[in-house]
Each structure stands twice: as C-alpha cells, then as structure tokens.
Amino acid sequence: MTSRDPGLQPERTSLAWRRTLLALLVCDFFIWRSWTSSLAHHAGEIEGSSLGLGIASTVAAAATAVIGGCVLYRGFRLRGTTAPPALLMRTATAAVLALALATLASILLGT
C-alpha cells in the first residue's frame, strides 16, 4: 500500500491562514486607532461613540486571538493530510464574522 503524497497543498493552506491572520491584525490596528482617537476627542471619557468603539476593539482583539489559536492549532497539531475538525472551522468562522461586525461598527461609529 502506497502512502498518499499531499504535495504542496498543506504548505499553501498554512500560508493562507497566516496571511489571513496578518490581515486581521491590521484590521485590529485600525479599530484600535479609531478608538484611541475617539477617546482623545472626548477628553478621555468613555461615552457615546467611544464606548461602542471600545466594545468593537475588544471583540476584534478576542476574535483575532481565537483565529491565532486556530492557526497555531492547525500548524502544530494537524501536520500532514488530516482535515481540520469541524469545531475548529466553526470557531474560526464565528471569529471572522465577529471581527467583521466589529469592523463595521467601528466604521459606523467612527464617522
């Protein structure tokens, strides 16, 4: 019985996860920047748009941490040709959706 040669697919998948994580970190940075400028505008008081942006930045940071955990889990635990567990994919999807909603909220509240 011959073993299956995965080719370069696992490496391409790993690189895609890393690029996604980098894009999410950049998105987090812009949400955080918007929140800090809103705090400066409101003289350090958390009110109005500052509160919403603070919540959005917290959600974005948590979502990025979850995605980072998924990337690490996939990189260290799932070497080879095994498919990721469904729970991992659902968690990653929920985190990306949460980050997308946080980004939309920061855009709407930042204007």
N, C-alpha and C positions, 0 to 999 in steps of 0.2 A: 504494500500500500504506500503510495507516494503522498508526501505532505503538500498541502496547498501553498503556493508561493503568493504572498499578498502583494508583491510588487511595491510600488511607492505610495499606494493608497493610504496606509496608516500615517506616513510622514506628511502627506498633503493635508489630511484631516487634522493632524496635530498643529500644523502651521495655520490652518484656517481658524481653529479655536484660539490660538494666540493672537491672530490679527483681530478677531472679534473682541477679545479681552482688551487689547490696546485701544480700540475704538470706544469701548465702554468707559475706559479710564479717561479718555479725552472728553467724553460727554460729561462725566462726573466733574471734571475740572471746570467746565463752563457753567454747570449748575452751581457749583461752589462759588465761583467768581460772581455770578449773578446774586447769590445770597449775601455775600460779603459786601458787595456794592449797595445792596438794598439796606443792609444794616448801617452802613456808613451814611446813607441818605436819611435814615430815620434816627440818627444820632445814637445808635446802639440799642434802641428799644425794639423789642420784638413785638411788632404789631402789623396788622394788615398784610401786605404782600411779603414782609419779612418772615412772618410765621409760616405762610404757605411755602415759601422758598426753602425755609429751614426743614420743613417736613419732606419736601421734594428732594433735598440734598441727602437727608437721612435715608430715604427709600432708595435713592440712587447708589449710595455707598453700600447699603445692605445687599442690593441686587448685584453689584459688582463683586462683592465678597463671595456671594453664592456662585456666581459664574467662575470666579477664580478657583473656588473649591472644586467645581466640576472639571475645570481644565486640569488641575493637579491630580484629581482622582483618575481622570481619563489617561493622563500621561504616565502615572506611576502604577496604577492597578490594572489597566486594560491594555497592556502591551500585547501586540500580536494581532490576531484576526478576530477576536471576540467582539461582538457588538455591545454597545453600552446598555446598561439596564434601562428599562422604560422609566423608572422613577427618576433616574439621573436626567434623562431627556425632558421629562415633565418639569422637573425643578428648574432646569436651565431655561426652558421656555417661559415659565412663570416669572423668573427673574428678569429676563429680557423684556417681557411685557410690562413689568413693574417699572423698569428703568425707562421704557418708552413713555409711560404715563407720567413719570416724574419729569421727564424732559419737556413734555407738552405743558405740564403745569408750570414749570419754570419759565417757559416762553410766554405763556399767557399772563402770569403774574409779574413777570419782569418788565412788561411794557407799560 
